[in-house]
Amino acid sequence: MDFDNQLIFFFSALGAFNGFVLSFYFALKAKRNAFSNYFLALLILMLSIRTIKSVFFHFNPQLAGVFIQIGLSALSLIGPFLYLYLKSQSKHNKVHWLLHVLPLFIGITLLGIFYPYVEHRNMWGNNIVGWINNLWFVYIAFSFRFILPSLKKIVNKHKVHDIDIWLISVYAGVFVVWCGYTFGTYTSYIVGALSFSFVLYLIVLLLIFKNNEKSTFFQEKGKYQNKKMDRESIELIEQGIGAIKEKELFLNPNLTIADVAQESSVSTHQLSQYLNEQMGKSFSVFINEYRIEKAQELLKSDSKFSIEGIGHESGFNSKSTFYTAFKKLTGMTPTEYRKDLGL
């Protein structure tokens, strides 16, 4: 084995080994933390088994068929464990993990017993592996909805928390590994294993940054760093916010952050800091939420106003701004919302 191959073998095999270590770390952490970490531990374990099989098979094609079969069988459970982990971290609390894991585990086990890899290499290589890869992708596709809220926070420039970055990283990492194995057939078989090693090292770095109290990697950029708000200012702002809703000041389409700050008897900087740190939203999003709530009331009341008229009555100065804000906050247009109400 020349030096280049030795280097590739070292990094890919080391990645798989570290994957085993990391999976045991999350399994132990699950006892003290959350049950969802078991899913994460099993996800990394399945990826590690698949990867170590790829590494040794690439450098030793005469590898025992049983070992190859175990590696390929692990592949069938990567997608389900990704789905289960992300779902367990979302608002969907009920996770029926047996429905996703048990049938596949039994199926791949029986397949290995009746059609062992050693005796049916072509069948596994030409058909079964393809089906398993497709199943993996299906689970990746269905898992996307669980990271969508985190992605929307980034797109809408809302406050992004540690868990948002973490879930996106895990999802993206598994997708990169899937791409490595799927498209690696057009380049080199070892690409999938190297992809896993690369992704794993990035995830380990995220963990290091996350657990380092001095790190600002997961924190908001230091716009308000070292500028703590006093309790009096917070109480003044909360009273001002209450007045905004009570007096319906948000109906003024020309309302500015300076107007609200004046109502609260604080500076615009303090109000902006409060909205960002305490509520995790910008001023425009904060005001538009009140306006959309008002628009929903008007839409439900079957009022005489047109959709455009309701937008103006709710404080929006243009139809396009109203439609954009309504769709962003409710997931549907005002017209779709009214139709959904049956009005």
C-alpha positions in Angstrom: 0.0 0.0 0.0 1.6 3.3 -1.1 1.7 6.4 1.1 -1.4 8.0 -0.4 -3.5 4.9 0.2 -2.1 4.6 3.7 -3.2 8.2 4.4 -6.7 7.6 3.0 -7.0 4.4 5.1 -5.9 6.1 8.2 -8.3 9.0 8.0 -11.3 7.0 6.9 -10.7 4.2 9.5 -10.0 6.7 12.3 -13.3 8.4 11.4 -15.2 5.1 11.8 -13.4 4.4 15.1 -14.2 7.8 16.5 -17.8 7.2 15.4 -18.0 4.1 17.6 -16.6 6.2 20.5 -19.0 9.0 19.9 -22.0 6.6 19.7 -21.1 5.1 23.1 -20.7 8.7 24.5 -24.3 9.6 23.5 -25.6 6.3 24.7 -24.2 7.0 28.2 -25.3 10.6 28.1 -28.9 9.4 27.3 -29.1 7.8 30.8 -28.6 11.3 32.4 -30.2 13.4 29.7 -32.8 12.6 27.1 -34.0 9.4 25.6 -33.6 10.9 22.1 -29.8 10.5 22.6 -30.2 6.7 22.2 -31.5 7.4 18.7 -28.5 9.6 18.0 -26.1 7.0 19.4 -27.6 4.3 17.2 -27.5 6.6 14.2 -23.8 7.2 14.6 -23.2 3.5 15.4 -25.0 2.4 12.2 -23.0 4.9 10.1 -19.7 3.7 11.8 -20.5 0.0 11.0 -21.3 0.9 7.4 -18.1 3.0 7.1 -15.7 0.5 8.7 -17.0 -2.1 6.3 -16.4 0.2 3.3 -12.9 1.0 4.5 -11.8 -2.6 4.9 -13.6 -3.8 1.8 -11.9 -1.0 -0.3 -8.4 -2.1 0.9 -9.2 -5.8 1.2 -11.7 -7.0 -1.4 -11.4 -10.6 0.0 -13.0 -9.5 3.2 -15.3 -12.1 4.8 -18.8 -12.0 3.4 -20.5 -12.0 6.8 -18.7 -8.8 7.7 -19.8 -7.2 4.5 -23.4 -8.3 5.1 -23.4 -6.8 8.6 -22.1 -3.5 7.2 -24.8 -3.4 4.5 -27.5 -4.4 7.0 -26.5 -1.4 9.2 -27.2 0.8 6.2 -30.9 0.0 6.3 -31.3 1.5 9.8 -29.5 4.8 9.2 -32.5 6.5 7.7 -34.9 5.4 10.5 -32.6 6.5 13.3 -32.1 9.9 11.7 -35.9 10.3 11.4 -36.5 9.2 15.0 -33.8 11.4 16.4 -35.0 14.5 14.6 -38.6 13.8 15.4 -37.9 13.2 19.1 -36.2 16.7 19.2 -39.3 18.4 17.6 -42.7 19.2 19.0 -43.9 15.8 17.8 -43.4 14.1 21.2 -44.8 10.7 20.3 -42.1 8.6 18.7 -43.3 5.1 17.7 -39.8 3.8 17.1 -40.7 0.1 16.9 -42.8 0.7 13.8 -39.7 2.1 12.0 -37.0 -0.2 13.4 -38.5 -3.6 14.1 -39.9 -4.4 10.6 -36.6 -3.4 9.0 -34.4 -5.2 11.5 -36.5 -8.4 11.1 -36.6 -8.0 7.3 -32.9 -7.5 6.8 -32.0 -10.3 9.3 -34.3 -12.8 7.5 -32.9 -11.6 4.1 -29.4 -12.3 5.4 -30.4 -15.8 6.6 -32.1 -16.9 3.5 -30.0 -15.0 1.0 -26.6 -14.6 2.6 -24.2 -12.2 0.9 -21.6 -14.9 0.4 -23.9 -16.9 -1.8 -25.8 -14.0 -3.4 -23.3 -11.3 -4.1 -24.9 -10.2 -7.3 -28.3 -10.0 -5.7 -27.1 -7.8 -2.9 -24.9 -5.6 -5.1 -27.4 -5.1 -7.9 -30.7 -5.0 -6.0 -30.7 -5.0 -2.2 -28.1 -2.2 -1.7 -30.0 0.0 -4.2 -33.3 -0.6 -2.3 -31.6 0.2 1.0 -30.0 3.4 -0.4 -33.4 4.5 -1.7 -35.0 3.8 1.7 -32.3 5.9 3.3 -33.1 8.8 1.0 -36.8 8.5 1.7 -36.2 8.9 5.4 -33.9 11.8 4.7 -36.7 13.4 2.7 -39.3 12.8 5.4 -36.9 14.1 8.1 -36.6 17.5 6.4 -39.8 18.8 8.0 -38.2 18.5 11.4 -35.4 20.9 10.6 -37.6 23.3 8.5 -38.4 25.5 11.6 -34.7 25.9 12.3 -34.0 26.8 8.6 -36.9 29.3 8.7 -35.3 31.1 11.7 -32.1 31.5 9.7 -34.0 32.8 6.6 -36.2 35.1 8.6 -33.1 36.3 10.6 -34.7 35.2 13.9 -32.6 34.1 16.9 -31.0 30.8 16.2 -30.4 28.5 19.3 -27.8 25.9 19.9 -30.3 23.1 19.1 -31.2 24.6 15.7 -27.5 24.5 14.6 -27.0 21.1 16.0 -30.1 19.5 14.3 -29.2 21.1 10.9 -25.6 19.8 11.3 -26.8 16.2 12.0 -29.2 16.3 9.1 -26.8 17.8 6.7 -24.1 15.4 7.8 -26.2 12.3 7.1 -27.2 13.8 3.7 -23.6 14.4 2.8 -22.7 10.8 3.7 -25.6 9.5 1.7 -24.3 11.6 -1.3 -20.8 10.2 -0.7 -22.0 6.6 -0.9 -24.6 7.2 -3.7 -22.4 9.1 -6.1 -19.1 7.6 -4.9 -19.7 4.8 -7.4 -18.9 7.3 -10.2 -15.6 8.4 -8.5 -14.3 6.0 -5.8 -15.9 3.6 -3.4 -14.0 5.1 -0.5 -15.6 8.5 -0.9 -18.5 7.5 1.3 -16.2 6.6 4.2 -14.1 9.7 3.8 -17.4 11.8 3.8 -18.4 10.2 7.1 -15.0 11.0 8.6 -15.1 14.6 7.4 -18.7 15.1 8.7 -17.9 13.4 12.0 -14.9 15.7 12.7 -17.1 18.7 12.0 -19.7 17.4 14.4 -17.1 16.8 17.1 -15.9 20.4 16.6 -19.5 21.6 17.1 -19.7 19.6 20.4 -16.4 21.1 21.6 -17.5 24.6 20.8 -20.9 23.9 22.3 -19.5 22.6 25.6 -16.9 25.4 25.9 -18.4 28.1 28.0 -16.0 30.7 26.6 -17.0 29.9 23.1 -19.4 32.3 21.3 -19.9 29.9 18.4 -23.5 29.2 19.3 -24.3 32.7 20.7 -25.7 35.7 19.0 -23.1 37.9 17.5 -21.9 40.4 20.1 -24.2 43.3 19.2 -25.4 43.5 22.8 -22.6 41.7 24.5 -21.8 42.9 28.0 -24.8 45.3 27.9 -27.2 43.8 30.4 -30.6 45.4 30.7 -31.7 46.5 34.2 -35.0 45.3 35.6 -36.6 48.8 35.5 -36.0 49.1 31.8 -37.5 45.7 31.2 -40.6 46.5 33.2 -41.1 49.8 31.3 -40.8 48.0 27.9 -43.3 45.3 29.0 -45.7 48.0 30.0 -45.2 49.8 26.7 -45.8 46.5 24.8 -49.0 46.0 26.7 -50.1 49.5 25.7 -49.3 48.8 22.0 -51.9 45.9 22.0 -54.4 47.6 24.3 -54.4 50.9 22.3 -53.9 49.1 19.0 -51.0 51.4 18.1 -49.9 48.7 15.6 -52.8 49.8 13.3 -50.7 52.8 12.4 -48.9 51.8 9.2 -46.1 54.3 9.8 -45.4 53.1 13.4 -41.6 53.1 14.0 -39.5 51.5 16.7 -38.8 55.1 18.0 -42.6 55.5 18.5 -42.8 52.4 20.6 -39.6 53.2 22.5 -41.2 56.6 23.4 -44.4 54.9 24.5 -42.2 52.7 26.8 -40.0 55.6 28.0 -36.8 53.8 26.9 -34.3 54.3 24.1 -34.7 52.6 20.8 -31.5 50.7 21.5 -32.9 49.2 24.7 -36.2 48.3 23.0 -34.3 46.6 20.1 -32.1 44.7 22.6 -35.2 43.6 24.5 -36.9 42.3 21.4 -33.8 40.4 20.2 -32.8 38.9 23.6 -36.1 38.4 25.3 -38.4 37.6 22.4 -36.0 36.5 19.7 -37.5 38.6 16.9 -37.0 41.9 15.1 -39.2 44.9 15.5 -41.0 44.4 12.1 -41.8 40.8 13.0 -43.0 41.8 16.4 -45.4 44.5 15.0 -46.5 42.3 12.1 -47.6 39.6 14.5 -50.1 41.9 16.1 -51.3 43.1 12.7 -51.7 39.5 11.4 -53.7 38.7 14.6 -56.0 41.6 13.8 -56.3 40.6 10.2 -57.3 37.1 11.3 -60.0 38.5 13.5 -61.4 40.5 10.6 -61.2 37.5 8.2 -63.1 35.4 10.7 -65.8 38.0 11.2 -66.9 37.8 7.6 -66.6 41.6 7.4 -67.6 43.7 4.4 -63.9 44.5 3.7 -62.0 43.0 0.8 -58.8 41.2 1.4 -56.9 44.4 0.5 -59.1 46.4 2.7 -58.5 44.1 5.7 -54.8 44.5 5.1 -55.1 48.3 5.4 -57.5 48.0 8.4 -54.8 45.8 10.1 -52.0 48.4 9.7 -50.3 47.3 6.4 -49.6 50.1 3.9 -49.7 47.8 0.8 -51.3 44.6 -0.4 -48.0 42.9 -1.2 -46.6 43.6 2.3 -49.8 42.2 3.9 -49.7 39.1 1.7 -46.0 38.5 2.4 -46.3 38.9 6.1 -49.5 36.9 6.4 -48.0 34.0 4.4 -44.7 34.0 6.4 -46.5 33.9 9.8 -49.5 31.6 9.0 -48.2 29.5 6.1 -51.0 30.5 3.8 -52.3 33.6 2.0 -55.2 35.7 3.4 -57.4 34.3 0.6 -56.4 30.7 1.4 -57.1 31.5 5.1 -60.6 32.9 4.4 -61.3 29.9 2.2 -60.1 27.5 4.8 -62.6 29.1 7.2 -65.4 28.4 4.7 -66.3 32.0 4.3 
